[in-house]
Amino acid sequence: MSYQIPLPYADNALEPYMSANTFSFHYGKHHAAYVTNLNKLIEGTELADKPLEEIVVTSFKEGKTPIFNNAGQVWNHNFFWQSMKPGGGGTPSGVLADKINADFGSFDKFKEEFKNAAATQFGSGWAWLVVDNGTLKVTKTPNAENPVVHGQTPLLTLDVWEHAYYLDYQNLRPKFIDTFLESLVNWDFAAENFSKA
């Protein structure tokens, strides 16, 4: 079963901030490999043909680590592609902007917390903006883990695995984080997720 969403834009649509070359490896090889591995692992099991989010939550709770690692990575990447858009970046508006100001004190304070989470995630992982019991929070998770398994509602994410940025930014993770917030982040997607939270 193909749990991998189609890219919501052309593979060169985020240039010069994220190259088509990065997508050829990140989406075409890394993400696709997680899907292939997941399908092999769940074939003939009670999880076969279940919705992806259900596989993520169930395998996490039941300690089925190989299944969770691959299902989590498929889910996280699907969410990451939608967390960016051509002409992205800038600031949110409307209800989400008001909530960010209320819960973080200011948009600049949110950015500071998000940058810190993304920069200090040791090794591979993710930075997130989430709703947790009605409050916006910035979190970070290692490897394939995501906020869904902790009962939080993710609004957007940034992939800080090296394969997300190394071809374009080499070892400059902070530059990649800045570029995500300034030029890539899809606040419309985050606002849509917030409206459903």
N, C-alpha and C positions, 0 to 999 in steps of 0.2 A: 504494500500500500504506500502511496506517495504522501508522506506527511509534510513534505517540503513545499512551502508556498511559492508560487511564481514571484520573481522579483517585481516589486511594484513600480519599477522604472527600468529604463535601459541600463545595461551594465556600465555605460560610460556617462550616465546622467549626473553623477555626483562629482565628476571631474571639475576642477583640478584637485578637489579635496580628498576624493577617494577614486583611485584609478580603475579602469576596466580590467587591468592586469590583476589588481587585488581581488576583484570579484571573480575572475576566472579561477583563482585558487580558493578563495574563501567560500564563495557560494557554490562554485562548480565542483570543487574537490572536497574541502573540509565538511561543509554542510551536507553534501550529497552522500559522503561516506557515513555520516551519522545515521542517515535514513536507511542506507543499505544494511548497516550493522543492526539497527533496531528491528527491521523486518526479519532478519535472520534469527534474532534472539526471541522474538515473540511468536514466531511461526509455530502453530500447533499448541499454543498456550491459551489460557483464558483471557489474555490481554490482546490476542490477535483481533484486529479490526475494531478495537475500542478507540474512542476519541483520544487524541494525543494528550490532552491535559489530564484525562483520567489515568492514562498510562504513567504520566509523570508523577502524579500524586500517589497512586497505588504502589508503584515500584519504590518510591522514596520511603513510604510508611512501612513497607514490607522488607526493606533492606535488600532489594534486588538490584544491587549496585550496577552491574553491567547494563541492565535494561535502563535503569534510571539515568546513567551517564549519557547514553545515546539519546533517549527520549528527551531528557532535559536540554541537551544541546540542540536538538531539532527545534524544540519549542522556543528556546532562547533566541536562536538565530531568526526564526520566523518573526519574532517580536522585534528584534534588532533592525531588520530590514525596514520595517514599518516605522521605526523610531527616527528614520532619516527621510529626507526628501530633497529633490532639487530646489534650490532657492530657500533652503531651510535656515535655521538659526534665528537670531533675533530674540524677541521676547514674547511670551504668551500674552493673551488678552482675555478679557471677560472674566467669567467666574473662576477659571483656573488661576489667572493672574492674581485675583483678589485673595484666593486661598493660599497661594504661595507667599504673598505679602503677610497674610495673617499668621501662617504657621512658621515661617522662617524669619520674619521681620522685614525682609526685603528680597527682591529678586537677586541682588548682588550677594546676599548672604546665602541664598539657595545655591548659586553658582559656586561660591567658595566651598560649601559642604560637598557638592557633587564632585568638583574637581579633586578635593581631598580624598574622597572615597575611591574614585577611579585611580588616582595616583598611588594610593597606599594599599590597594589590593595586591597582596604579595603573590607573585606568580600569576597564574591564569585565573580569570574570573570576570565579574560583571559589576557595574555600578547601576543603581536603579533609583528612580523616583517612584514612590509607592504611596498608597493610602493604607494606613494601619489604624484600625479602630477610629476612623473618621478624621485622622490627622495625616497630613503629608509628611513624609520622612524620606531622607536619603539613606540607602542601605548599600551594602556590597556583599556579594556572594562568591565563594570559590568554585572553580571548575564548572560543573553543570548545574549547580544549585540555583534556585530562583525563589522569588518571594511567594509564589503560589503555594509552595509546600509548607510555608509558614503562616498561611491564612491571610496574607497581604495581597492587595490588588496593585499590580505594576501599572504605571502610566507610561514610562519610557525606560530604555536601557541603553548602556554603552558597553560594547564588548571590549575588554582589555586583554584578551588573549593576544599573544604576539602576532599570530597570523592575521589579526584584524588590521594591523597597522604597519607591520615591519617593512613591507615592500615600498610603502610610500613615506614612512617616517623613521625607518630604522629603529634605533633605540629611544627615540624621543617621544615617549608616551605622553608627557605633559603637553607637547605641541599638538598631538592627536586629540587629546581631551579638549583643549582650547578650540581647535578647529571644529570639533563636533558641536560644541555649544554655540559657536559664532556663525557657522555656515551650513550645518547639516541637520540639526535636531528638528524633528517634525512636531511642532507644538499643537498642530491640529489633531494629530493622532493621540497625543497626551490628553488633550481636552476631551476628545471623544471617549477615551477610557475613563476619565474622571467623571463624565456625565453618567456613566453606567455603574460607577462604584457605589 
